[in-house]
Amino acid sequence: MVAAIAVAFSGHAASAALEEVIVTAQKRAQNLNDVSISVTAATAQDISDMRIETALDIAKLAPNVDIKSTLAGLNPAITVRGVGLNDFNVNNNPSVGVYVDEVFLTSPAMLSFMMFDVERVEVLKGPQGTLYGRNTNGGAINIVSVKPTSETEGYIRLGAGNFDSREVEAAIGGALSDNMSGRLSVRLDDRDGQHKWNQGNHTFGDIDSTAVRAQLAYDNGEDFNANLSVSIGDQTGTTIPGTSFGTLNADFGTCSGSQILAQQCTDYDGFTRTSSDPYNHDIDAASVALSKMLDIESSAAVLTANWDLGDMALTSITGVTDMERVWAEISVDHTPTITPYGTIEKDEDISQVSQELRLSGGNDSLTWMLGAFYSSDEVETDNYIELTEVSAINDPVFGLGGLDLAWGYLQETESMAVYGNTELVLNDKLTLVAGLRYSDETREFSNAGTYLAFDGALLDADATFFGEDFDGALTPFTSQDDEISEDRVSGKLGLDYRANEDLLIYGSVSTGFKSGGYFGDFTFDSSELAPFGIEEVTAIEAGFKATMADGSAQLNGAIFNYDYEGIQTVIATDAGTFPLTNAEDATIMGAELDLTWAPTESLDMRLAIGLLDHELEDARLGSAMPNAADVQATGLVRYRFMASETLQIELQTDFKYTDEAFREAYNDPILKTDSYTLWNGRVAVSNPSESWVLSVWGNNLTDEVYYPQGFDLQALNGTYMKFLGAQRTVGVNLHYSF
């Protein structure tokens, strides 16, 4: 196939060479085409033109990448090649690591931020451990911010769009002295939500956020440089309710799947949504008021220092991150006269400290790196819900009567690792790649449990959740105080074959793991709070990177086979509980092909396709992996031309197609996401130097309605709840740089 495509391109005389893309996927600056792993990189121009502003937007870049919000527009879950986090709680580490300026983010809650002043985004596929401080078994996403330079430079971008969106992004930097430089970046966002309340004037999903990053860089010009980055952020707004689908017919029997999805059925109260628009909701006024609780405050500091030791280099990366979040998980659509109806109030505090040291060196025949990593993080939560009107609980015969429910925990994790990686040149064509890692993690789960209060009868006056004081004896319904310690050895062995300067062929075997942990939600039995174990991936991959047509085309491809063991997911027990535990095994095979071509100086195109064949081998579950579409494809076409000597016009469209995918391990067809395609577009006018750019843009131009997440709530209120993807958004931006 490669030869056939090369012949096809050989007939086209190229008048433009592709821009060289430099990445740090292997912890040193390299041309993307020299990196013998599957990497997709987005430059600063890509990030701006494609409006990659949040973690969810990164999914636009590559096939076999799924990123979804799991609850209320928050807690993104990332899956790469079928390996990912199948949990919605904040105390579970991602299977695909997200690193911001090389600092690992320990919780999916930390991914709900706006990206700004970003130099590059890299998506790495497959286990990552012998080059990265915190081990991951699914892949890694590197977000690299623009660093200070000695040149005075900056920009300001103003934007507005539908849903009353307004945004300002700006940065300025330059030399402060002979050895010092600095950079200040800011992003302001204000927009109304896309979801509406049928009973009044209110929107869900509002955002009002401010983020600031200040950096100070020092370089003595000889053997030492350092960069200190300090960021703060604040976001308020409203959370998003799920769209409910009743499951009961007039005789209180279960409806068919088509009837449920057509909204022809009711919940336990005989209620059916009043609007056919899934973005409109029937909710009680008390829950609407609670939706306004969203308040996120975050801060981060990263100190990176580099010493040139002659034949070696030493790098130190110190990160301190804290996030405090108060919000409400809004209940599904229900009879709006019922007050209240199952809205969960949440108070979460997540903090982490990490330290990584890397020593590297090499020559023309040998490149090596040794690393040591330590991190400590805490996750503390308090959750409170009043369920007095939920039918299954308040039923006069089978229910429990008026009920308050509270739960929480303190989770403390320490992770330590040492790792090494080497590349040994065997001859002018062959290079051996080898890496090894030892990891040790300890996780303590304390003060964990769920408390019941029947009209305040079971909790004493000293028990407080969200400021709610309860009367009576403090009697936990479930509880857990436990600790687990785990260690693993993982590694990589690969071989690179440089056939010529334009063709790299590589193959590797690598392993990675995700440590065990604890279920972080309310529980009906203490057995649900027992720890779940490690999940592991053994990956075999072969690929190529071919530069063609005098440098105007790049074709990359890979095939892979994963042996996925101990998959962490929710599995029902015979006792009717739903703990997060380990499934058995899965096999994932797949292929990827990625073409970038610039046939002329005015035109560039990209097309990529990813294929997956996956089987979940556990008799208790379905046969398909969750969040794993069999086919995904991405594409982009960008054309620019001079309308006059002083005016340049640029036209761009991009898309991502995603085949149908199940969203949980049982393969419930009601919760399946149907296949969909998201089309985006952009028209820009600028001067030849692009110091100013005026653009009109649109995302999801066809206004595709799709559901990337859902939950089965039949036992609670006779419904399914599904979360929607974003509607069509359009806007205009003015960018000025200097």
Order of alpha helices (4+ residues) and beta strands (2+ residues): alpha-beta-beta-beta-alpha-beta-beta-beta-beta-beta-beta-beta-beta-beta-beta-beta-beta-beta-beta-beta-alpha-beta-alpha-beta-beta-beta-beta-alpha-beta-beta-beta-beta-beta-beta-beta-beta-beta-beta-beta-beta-beta-beta-beta-beta-beta-alpha-beta-beta
